[in-house]
Amino acid sequence: MEVQEIYQRYVNDVYRYLFSLCRDRSLAEDLTQDTFIKIFGAFDDHPPVSIKAWLFKVAYHTFIDYLRKNKNVQLVSPEIVNHMESEASAETLFVKKDEKEILYQHIDLLKPEHKQAILLYDLQGYSLQEASLKMDVNINTLKSYLFRGRGKLKTLMRKGREQDE
């Protein structure tokens, strides 16, 4: 498979994955471009067995490299896409948006491997097998990351609610 075919086939998936990590459209676009630039040189030398998993691994490392280089950068909170129901009040929509932002803030506090596992499996809906391939870990390790990450997330959410009361 040619690099152009890979780009056309997976560019949207890579963009969505990077957007879920950084929640900034322009940064996700830049990181997507950087990811494909990186694979362009490496693809001819060592073609991977699982292209999509390899691409997500490169994308994740591109994101981590960006964070290391820009430690002082604050990522922008996510833009919430509202699927407005005719009966939904402005207050209800605001509360849902606020709850989602709080969830993402707490997810950002998790260890990177726990955060990535939760983003891939729980929020993006990948299967255990797909998520384990993307993270380059076995399924049992992924399950462990999910279990520990969810436990920590529940604790953080509970503490946040207690502070609000």
N, C-alpha and C positions, 0 to 999 in steps of 0.2 A: 504494500500500500504506500502511495506517495504521501509526502508531507502535506500537499495541498488537499488531498482527499481526507486526511486525518483532521486537518483544520476545519474543513467544511462539515465534517461529521460530528466533531466534538467541541467546537468553539463555544457553543451555547452552554453545554454541560460544564465546561471549565469555568466559564464566566459566572454561572450561577453558584458554583462551588466557592469560587474566590469571593463573590459578593456576600455569600453567607458567612465567610470568615471576617471580612473587613466592613461590610455594610456601607460601602461607599462606591457609587456607580463608576465614577471616573477612575478611582484607584483600582477597582476590579477590572476595568477595561485595560489599564496600563499593565497590571499584573498578568492578565490573559495574554497580552501581546508579548510580554517578557517570557512567559512560559513557552509560547510557540517559537520564539527566537531561540531559546535554549534547546528545544528538541530538534530544531532544524539542523544544527551541527552534529548532534549526538545520534540522530536516527540512522544515518547511513552507516555509522561505525558498528553499532550494536542494536539491531532491531529487536524490540521487546516481544515477549510472548503475548502478554496481555496489554494491549496498547492503552486502553482507557485507564486501567489501574496505574500504569506507568505515568501517564499524563497527569493524573491527579496527584501522584507523588511529587512530580516535578513542580506542579502548581503550588502544592503545600510548601515545598522548600523555597519556592520563589517568594511566597508570602512571608515565611519566617525570615528570609534574607532581608526583605523590605523592613520588617519590624526591627531587626537588629541594627540596620543602618539608620533608622529613623526612630530612635527610642523616645524622643520628645513629642512625637506626633500623636495627637488624640484622634481616634477614629470617630467619624460622625455617626450619630445615632441613625438607625434604619428609617427609611421612608416607609410609612405604613400605607399599604394599598388597601383601601376600604372597599369592601363589597357591600355597599349600603343597601339595606333593606328599607322598604318604604316605611315600615313601622319602627325602625330603630331611631331612638332619640339621640340627640347630640351628646348627652351625658353618657349614655351607654357606649357610644363609639369612642368617646374620650377615655372611659375607664378601660375598654379593651385595648386601646392603643397604649395606655399607661402600663397596663399589666404586661403587655408584650415587651415594652422597653425595659421594664424591671427584670423580666425573665432574661433578656439578652445581656443586661448588665451583670446579672448573677452568673450567667454562663461564661462571661469574660473573666470571671474570677477563678474559674476551674483550671486545673493543670492542662497544658496543651493537648495531651493525648485523650483526656476525658472530654474536653471541649470538642475536639474533632469527632470523637465517637458519637457524642450526643447530636452534633450538627448533622452528621451523615445519616445515622440510623433513625433518630427520633424526629428530627425536623425536616430532613430532605427525603426520608422514606426509602432509603436504600436497604436492601436485604442485609442480613448479617454477613453473608458471603461477599457481597459487593463492597460493603464497608470495610471488611477485613482486607480485601485486595487493595482498596484505595489507601488504606493506612499501612499496608505491608506488614500485617501481623496475622497470627492465626485467629480463628474464630473464638477460641476460649479466652485469649488475651483481650479481644474486643469485648466479649461479654463481661470480663472483669472491669475493663475501663467504663463500660456502661453502668454496671452496678455501683462502682465507687463514685463515678461522676454524678449519677442520679441521687445517690445518698447525700453527697456534699451539696448538690443543688437544692434538695429538699431542706437541708439544714439552713442554708443561706436564705432561702425564701421564708422559712419559719422565723428566723431571726429578724428579717426585714419587716415582717408583719407585726412581730412583738414590739419593735421599735416604733412603729406607726401608731400603736394603741396607746 
